Amino acid sequence: MNYYLDDDYRKKCRKDLVQFFYDILKRANFPDNITAFTIKALHLVFPFVAFVIFLFAPLKFTLILLPMLVFFMLLFIYLKGCFVSHLEYKLCPTDFINIMDPYLVIFGWPVNEENRHAITYMLMCAYFALVFPIIYLRFIY
């Protein structure tokens, strides 16, 4: 059981997951930098679009979307990082900008892996602290 909680095993799982999606994307025959940009754009706007869905869309969309977001949050925690960011980096390692880097700059933090993880945890907590009450109030009224 402890094997599944070992950091090296978890990072290997993340690496394998990235390689799986990388292999699929390579078959599409799009340039890597365009694929990386498209994934990064979706990666950046998805939480904002989801928030608008939580606010205004019918509740059945919320019931579909919320478990997905919780799953991705748990995946981030388990894999010790975001496999999507690692996929973006694998596709286009030159001049790599992580989607957390603008937040680090806004808060005046140095841009490094440790701070990227820290700000991700903080933003996830803030995000779900906003989302859960919104969903709760929408179900009540």
N, C-alpha and C positions, 0 to 999 in steps of 0.2 A: 504493500500500500504506500509506503514512504517513497517508493520509486517514482510514482506519479507526481509527487510533490517536490522532487529533486529539481533544482534550478536548471541543471544541464539538460535534463529530460524535457522540461517545459520549453526551454529555448530551442531544443532540437525539434519539438513539435511545431513551434512557430516557423522555424526554417523550412521544415517539410511542407507546411501549409503554404508558405510563400512560393516554394518551388512548384507545388501543384498548380497554383493559379498562374504562375509565370509560364509554365509549359502550355497551359490552355491559351493564354494571351499570345504567345509566340506563334501559335497556329493561325491567328487572325491576319498575320502579315501586315500589320500596321507598324509604322515606325515607333520604336520604344519611347522616344521623348513625347510623342503625341499621346500614346497610350497612358504614360505616366501622368501627363498633364490632365487628361480626362478623368482618371481615377482620383487624382488630387483634388480636382474641382468638385467632384461628387462627394468626396471624403469631407471636404470643407463645408459644403452647403447642406449636407444631409441633416445634421442636428437642427439647423435653423428651419428647414422645410418641415421636419418632424414636429418642431415646436408649433409651427403654424397649424399643422394638422391636429395636434392636441388641442389647440385653441378653438378651431373653427370647423373641422371636418366632422362628419357623422361618427358617433362613438364606435361603430364597428371597425372603422379604420384605426382608431386608437387601440382597440383590443388586439389588432393584428400587429401594429407597429411597436407598442410598448414591450411585449416579450422579445421582439427582435433587438431592440435597443438594450434591454437588460442582458440578453445573451451576448451581445458584442462587448458590453461593459465587463461581464464575467470572463469573457475570452481575453480581453486586455489584461485583466488581473492575473488570470491563470498563466498566460503565455509570457508574462513579464514584458509586455510591450504590445504595440499595435502591429499586427501582421500586415495591415493595409499600408502603413507607412514604410514598412520594410519592403513590401512589394514595389511601392513607388520608387524607393531608393535603388532596388535591384534593376528596375527598368531604366532609370536615368540618374546615375550616381553623381554626375557633374553638376556643380552648383545646386546641390540638394537643399531644399527648404522644406522643413517639416511644417505641418499645418498648425502646430503649437508655437512655432517661432514668432509669429506676430504678437501673440499674447505675452510671450516672454519679453519682447521688446516694449510692449505697452506698460508692463509692470516693472520694467527696468532690471530684469534678471539677466544674467549671462545665458547665452544660448549654448546648452550642452544637454547630453542625454539625461542626466539626473534631474535637471530642471524641467525638461520636457515631460518626464514621468510625473514629477510633482505637480506641475500645472494641469496635466491631464486629470489626475486624481481630484484636484480641487474643482476644476470645471465640471467634471462628472458629478461630483457631490452637489454643486450648486444647480446644475441642470436638473437632476432628479428631485432636488428639494423644491424646485419650481414646478416641475411637471406633475408630480404625484398629487399635490393639492389641487392643481387645475383639473386633473382627471377626476379626482374625488368630487369636487364641486360640480363638475359637468354631469356626473352620474346622479347626484342628488337633485339637481334642478332640471 
